Amino acid sequence: MRIVMTGSGYVGLVSGACLADFGHDVICVDKDARKIELLQGGGVPIYEPGLADLIARNVKAGRLTFTTDLAGSVSQADVVFIAVGTPARRGDGHADLSYVYAAAQEIASNLSGFTVIVTKSTVPVGTGDEVDRIVRETNPDAQFAVASNPEFLREGAAIQDFKRPDRIVVGIEDERARPVMEEVYRPLYLNQAPIQFTGRRTSELIKYAANAFLAMKITYINEIAELCENVGADVQQVARGIGLDNRIGSKFLHAGPGYGGSCFPKDTLALVKTAEDAGAPIRLIETTVAINESRKRAMARKVVAVCNGSVRGKTIAVLGLTFKPNTDDMRDAPSIAIIQALLDGGAQVRAYDPEGMDAARTMMANVEFCDNPYVAAQGAAAVVIVTEWDALRALDLPRLKGIMSGDGLVDLRNIYRPADAEAAGFVYVSVGRGATPEIEELVQAAE
């Protein structure tokens, strides 16, 4: 099939490359000329394991191309995906749909023959209806159908998620779109990947409901972690004990500094606003959003505590900046709030991340970025592990302790055994695994 992917960001680029790998003829379009020039030259603007090789293979095969010319691309397309950004709108938290609507208008002006227009971007309920209206008003003679096809890609495992999905959700109101979308995903359908056809509004809500549930699950185990610290229990054992229940499952039950990234923060907020407007407020998700925001800065208090109640004038090494491993995405990463809190407390922050430092430099002022964890830890009063990169899971703890000025190791992902850290001479602080009376007193004082 001839497919156009409007928007060559994370979702559009991964989806376009995977569809090309299925054998479709895919054109990825973006308004950013520098991004397209980079892609045409063999570069990749984002870090995602396996993506560079996937793109190179399909470009070489002639199935994948890149351009800034949306008009010329759409006129030959069977399917046009809209995969542009929908960031939280400043002021009210609603999803900013201006990019979606602008794309719809430009697509409408250049349609030729029957075309299925698919919203791949995460959009609130009813967006497909508005896209339909825009296309009809812009081009009354157009032959088209508007479908919803939300993405369920995990950063760091996006290619696997696209090619071996839990489910494919397609929302349609026009039955002419069904055989077209079945053909788009035929390679997956033959492998018995479940395809769920629904109404368009139902499809749009499925995406938000799924992300909000997962965000709530993360927030729940973080609340349990705080309780574990106060009563002397171990959240990792608690999580395992409840995760073995098949009705609950073990995924997303890992205590940490809170969720971040490109999806959960904006999608939970957008769902809250949509529910408010519909007169059906979702109190659980409202609380999830509030707890997650407060938790990020609260993690900085653990650092203050291990530094004897003050970080003023002290060097703190922060290891892991991206919101999760295997991505360079810094959007709403917990490290941002944690580092800002440390800076507010008068600390000097040195940081290291395997992939995220270029993005972090544009978001963080007064932070020294280092080439490796040991350079960051040189002379530090405390080391803070924020993201559980594989490169940070096997640090030489005695070496690390030997180059520091202090003895604090704050492990916000629980990747080290307390006994190993303490044997290396650290005062070790983790999440939800209890705390010594001394640390509890320091945390209370910091609060």
C-alpha positions in Angstrom: 0.0 0.0 0.0 1.0 3.6 -0.4 1.2 5.2 3.0 2.0 8.7 4.2 3.1 9.3 7.8 2.5 12.9 8.7 4.9 13.8 11.4 8.3 12.1 11.8 8.7 12.3 15.5 8.9 9.3 17.8 5.6 7.7 16.9 5.7 8.6 13.2 9.2 7.5 12.6 8.9 4.1 14.3 5.5 3.4 12.8 6.6 4.4 9.3 9.8 2.3 9.4 7.9 -0.7 10.7 5.2 -0.4 8.1 7.8 -0.1 5.4 9.4 -3.3 6.8 6.0 -5.0 6.2 6.4 -4.2 2.5 4.4 -1.1 2.2 5.6 2.0 0.3 5.9 4.6 3.1 6.7 8.4 2.9 7.5 10.1 6.2 6.7 13.8 6.1 7.8 16.5 8.5 7.8 20.3 8.5 11.2 20.4 10.2 13.6 20.6 7.2 16.6 19.9 9.4 15.1 16.6 10.6 14.2 15.5 7.1 17.7 16.4 5.8 19.2 14.4 8.7 17.0 11.4 7.8 17.8 11.7 4.1 21.5 11.6 5.0 21.2 8.4 7.0 21.0 10.0 10.5 18.2 9.4 13.0 17.0 12.3 15.2 16.0 10.1 18.2 17.5 7.2 20.1 15.6 3.9 19.9 17.3 0.5 19.9 17.3 -1.0 16.4 15.6 2.0 14.7 18.7 3.2 12.8 19.2 -0.2 11.2 15.5 -0.6 10.4 15.4 2.7 8.7 18.6 2.1 6.7 17.4 -1.3 5.5 14.1 0.0 4.2 15.5 3.1 2.7 18.0 0.9 0.8 15.1 -1.3 -0.4 13.3 1.8 -1.7 10.2 1.3 0.6 10.9 4.3 2.9 11.5 7.9 1.9 11.5 11.3 3.7 10.2 14.6 2.6 8.8 18.0 3.7 6.3 17.9 0.8 3.0 16.8 2.3 0.9 18.0 -0.6 2.7 15.9 -3.2 2.8 12.9 -1.0 -0.9 12.8 -0.1 -2.1 12.9 -3.6 -0.8 9.4 -4.3 -1.6 7.8 -0.9 -4.1 5.1 0.0 -3.7 5.9 3.7 -2.5 9.0 5.5 -1.6 8.8 9.1 -1.5 11.9 11.4 1.3 11.4 13.9 2.0 14.9 15.0 2.5 16.1 18.6 -0.3 16.7 21.0 1.4 18.4 23.9 -0.4 19.6 27.0 -1.8 23.1 26.3 -0.4 25.8 28.5 -2.9 27.2 30.9 -5.5 24.5 31.2 -3.8 21.1 30.6 -6.0 20.1 27.6 -4.2 18.4 24.7 -3.1 21.0 22.1 -4.7 19.8 18.9 -3.5 22.6 16.7 -1.0 20.4 14.9 -3.5 17.7 14.2 -6.1 20.1 12.8 -3.5 21.9 10.7 -2.4 18.6 9.2 -6.0 17.6 8.5 -6.6 20.8 6.6 -3.5 20.4 4.5 -4.2 16.7 3.8 -7.8 17.6 2.8 -6.6 20.1 0.2 -4.5 17.5 -1.6 -6.7 14.3 -1.5 -7.1 12.4 -4.8 -9.3 9.4 -4.9 -10.6 7.5 -1.8 -8.2 7.9 1.1 -8.3 6.8 4.7 -7.1 9.4 7.1 -5.9 7.9 10.4 -5.2 9.7 13.6 -2.2 8.0 15.1 -1.5 10.8 17.5 -3.0 10.5 21.0 -6.1 12.7 20.9 -9.1 13.3 23.2 -12.5 11.8 22.5 -14.2 13.5 19.6 -11.1 14.6 17.8 -11.8 12.3 14.9 -15.2 14.0 14.5 -13.5 17.3 14.2 -10.9 16.0 11.7 -13.8 14.7 9.6 -15.5 18.1 9.7 -12.3 20.0 8.8 -11.7 17.7 5.8 -15.3 18.0 4.5 -15.3 21.8 4.9 -11.9 22.1 3.2 -12.6 19.8 0.4 -16.4 19.1 -0.1 -15.7 16.7 -3.0 -13.1 14.6 -1.2 -13.7 10.8 -1.0 -12.3 9.8 2.4 -12.9 8.1 5.7 -11.4 9.1 9.1 -10.2 6.4 11.4 -8.6 6.3 14.8 -5.6 4.0 15.4 -3.9 4.8 18.7 -0.3 3.7 19.3 0.8 1.5 22.2 4.6 1.8 21.9 7.0 1.7 24.9 10.0 3.8 24.3 13.1 1.5 24.4 11.0 -1.4 23.0 8.9 0.3 20.3 9.9 -1.8 17.3 9.1 -5.0 19.2 5.8 -3.5 20.4 4.8 -2.5 16.8 5.7 -5.9 15.3 4.4 -8.0 18.1 1.6 -6.0 19.6 -0.8 -7.0 22.5 -3.6 -5.6 20.3 -4.3 -3.3 17.4 -7.2 -0.9 18.0 -8.9 0.7 15.0 -11.9 3.0 15.4 -14.1 3.6 12.4 -17.5 5.1 11.5 -17.3 4.4 7.7 -17.1 0.7 6.8 -15.1 1.5 3.7 -12.1 2.0 6.1 -12.2 -1.5 7.5 -10.7 -3.4 4.5 -8.1 -0.7 4.0 -6.9 -0.9 7.7 -7.0 -4.7 7.6 -4.6 -4.6 4.6 -2.3 -2.1 6.4 -2.0 -4.6 9.3 -2.3 -7.8 7.3 1.2 -9.0 8.2 0.3 -8.8 11.9 -3.2 -10.2 11.3 -1.6 -13.3 9.7 0.4 -13.8 12.9 -2.9 -13.6 14.9 -2.3 -10.3 16.5 -5.7 -9.3 17.9 -7.3 -6.5 15.9 -10.2 -4.7 17.7 -12.5 -2.6 15.5 -14.6 -0.2 17.5 -16.3 3.1 17.1 -14.0 6.1 16.6 -14.7 7.7 20.0 -14.3 4.3 21.8 -10.9 3.9 20.1 -9.8 7.4 21.2 -10.8 6.7 24.8 -9.1 3.3 24.9 -5.7 4.9 24.6 -6.2 7.4 27.4 -7.9 4.9 29.6 -4.9 2.4 29.2 -2.2 5.0 29.9 -4.1 6.4 32.9 -4.5 2.9 34.4 -0.8 2.2 34.0 0.1 5.6 35.5 -2.3 4.8 38.4 -0.6 1.5 39.0 2.8 3.1 39.2 1.5 5.7 41.6 -0.1 3.0 43.7 3.1 1.1 44.2 4.9 4.4 45.0 2.4 5.1 47.7 2.9 1.6 49.1 6.7 2.2 49.0 6.3 5.2 51.2 4.2 3.1 53.6 6.9 0.4 53.5 9.5 2.9 54.6 7.4 4.0 57.6 6.6 0.5 58.8 9.8 -1.3 57.9 8.5 -3.5 55.1 10.1 -4.2 51.7 8.2 -2.8 48.7 9.9 -5.2 46.3 8.7 -8.2 48.2 5.2 -6.6 48.5 5.2 -5.9 44.7 6.2 -9.5 44.0 3.6 -10.8 46.4 0.7 -8.9 44.8 2.0 -9.2 41.3 1.9 -13.0 41.4 -1.9 -12.6 41.5 -2.9 -13.0 37.9 -5.7 -10.4 38.3 -3.1 -7.8 39.1 0.1 -8.8 37.3 3.7 -7.8 38.0 4.2 -5.1 35.3 4.3 -1.4 36.4 4.7 -2.4 40.0 8.3 -1.0 40.4 8.6 1.7 43.0 10.6 4.7 42.0 10.7 8.5 41.7 7.4 8.8 39.7 6.4 8.4 36.1 7.5 10.8 33.3 8.0 10.7 29.5 6.0 11.8 26.5 2.8 10.0 27.3 1.7 9.4 30.9 2.0 13.0 32.2 0.1 14.7 29.3 -2.3 11.9 28.8 -3.4 11.6 32.4 -3.9 15.4 32.5 -5.8 15.4 29.2 -8.1 12.6 30.5 -8.8 14.6 33.6 -9.7 17.6 31.6 -11.9 15.6 29.2 -13.7 14.0 32.0 -14.3 17.3 33.7 -15.7 18.8 30.5 -18.0 15.7 30.1 -19.4 16.1 33.6 -17.9 12.8 34.7 -14.7 13.6 36.7 -12.3 10.8 37.3 -11.1 11.4 40.9 -8.6 8.5 40.9 -6.7 9.9 38.0 -6.9 13.5 39.4 -5.2 12.1 42.6 -2.7 10.1 40.5 -1.6 13.3 38.8 -1.2 15.2 42.0 0.7 12.5 43.8 3.1 12.0 40.9 4.0 15.7 40.7 4.7 16.0 44.4 6.7 12.7 44.5 9.4 13.9 42.2 10.6 16.7 44.3 10.1 14.6 47.4 12.8 12.3 46.2 15.3 15.2 46.6 14.6 15.1 50.3 16.2 11.7 50.5 19.4 13.3 49.1 19.2 16.1 51.6 18.7 13.6 54.4 21.8 11.5 53.5 23.8 14.8 53.4 23.0 15.4 57.0 20.1 17.8 56.4 21.7 20.2 53.9 23.1 20.1 50.3 24.2 23.7 50.3 27.7 24.0 48.9 28.0 20.2 48.3 28.5 18.4 45.0 25.8 15.9 44.2 26.2 13.4 41.3 23.0 12.4 39.5 23.3 9.3 37.4 20.5 8.6 34.8 18.6 11.6 33.4 16.0 10.2 30.9 12.6 9.2 32.2 13.4 5.5 31.5 16.4 3.5 30.1 17.0 2.9 26.4 15.7 6.3 25.2 17.0 9.8 25.0 13.6 11.3 25.9 13.8 13.9 28.7 10.2 15.0 28.6 8.8 15.2 32.2 11.7 13.1 33.4 11.8 12.9 37.3 15.4 13.9 37.1 14.4 17.4 36.1 12.4 18.1 39.3 14.9 16.3 41.5 17.9 18.3 40.1 16.0 21.6 40.4 15.2 20.9 44.0 18.8 20.1 44.7 19.9 23.4 42.9 17.3 25.3 45.0 18.9 23.8 48.1 22.3 25.2 47.1 23.9 22.1 45.7 26.3 21.8 42.8 25.0 19.1 40.5 27.1 16.9 38.2 25.2 14.6 35.9 25.7 11.6 33.6 23.4 9.7 31.2 24.3 7.3 28.4 22.0 8.9 25.8 20.1 11.8 27.3 22.7 14.5 27.9 22.2 16.4 24.7 18.5 16.8 25.4 19.2 17.5 29.1 21.5 20.4 28.2 18.6 22.3 26.6 16.4 21.8 29.8 18.8 22.2 32.7 20.9 25.2 33.6 23.8 25.3 36.1 24.5 21.5 35.7 27.9 20.1 34.8 27.5 17.1 32.4 30.2 14.4 32.7 31.5 11.7 30.4 31.0 8.8 32.7 29.6 8.0 36.2 33.0 8.1 37.9 33.8 11.6 36.6 30.4 12.8 37.9 31.1 11.2 41.3 34.5 12.8 41.8 34.4 14.7 45.1 30.6 14.3 45.5 28.9 14.2 48.8 26.3 11.8 47.5 25.5 9.9 44.3 21.8 9.6 43.2 20.7 7.0 40.7 17.5 8.2 39.0 17.3 6.0 35.9 18.1 2.3 35.8 20.3 2.1 32.7 22.2 -1.2 32.4 25.4 0.9 32.4 24.5 1.9 36.0 23.6 -1.6 37.3 27.2 -2.8 37.8 29.1 0.2 39.1 32.3 -0.5 41.0 31.0 0.5 44.4 34.3 0.6 46.3 35.9 2.6 43.4 32.9 5.0 43.5 33.1 5.4 47.3 36.9 6.0 47.1 36.6 9.1 44.8 33.7 10.7 46.7 34.0 13.2 49.5 30.9 11.9 51.2 29.3 8.5 51.6 25.7 8.9 50.4 24.2 6.5 47.8 20.6 7.3 47.0 19.2 4.5 44.8 15.8 5.6 43.5 15.4 2.5 41.4 16.5 -0.2 44.0 19.1 -1.7 41.7 21.7 -2.5 44.4 21.5 -4.7 47.3 21.7 -2.8 50.6 24.3 -5.2 52.0 26.7 -4.6 49.0 26.4 -0.8 49.2 27.0 -0.8 53.0 29.9 -3.1 52.6 31.5 -0.6 50.2 31.2 2.1 52.9 28.0 3.8 51.8 25.1 5.2 53.7 22.6 3.6 51.4 19.1 4.9 50.8 16.6 3.2 48.5 12.8 3.4 47.9 10.3 1.4 49.9 12.8 -0.9 51.6 12.6 0.5 55.1 15.1 2.9 56.6 17.5 3.1 59.5 16.3 5.2 62.5 19.0 7.7 61.7 17.9 8.2 58.1 14.2 8.4 59.2 15.1 11.3 61.6 17.1 13.1 58.9 14.2 12.7 56.3 11.7 14.1 58.9 14.1 17.0 59.6 14.5 17.7 55.8 10.7 17.8 55.5 
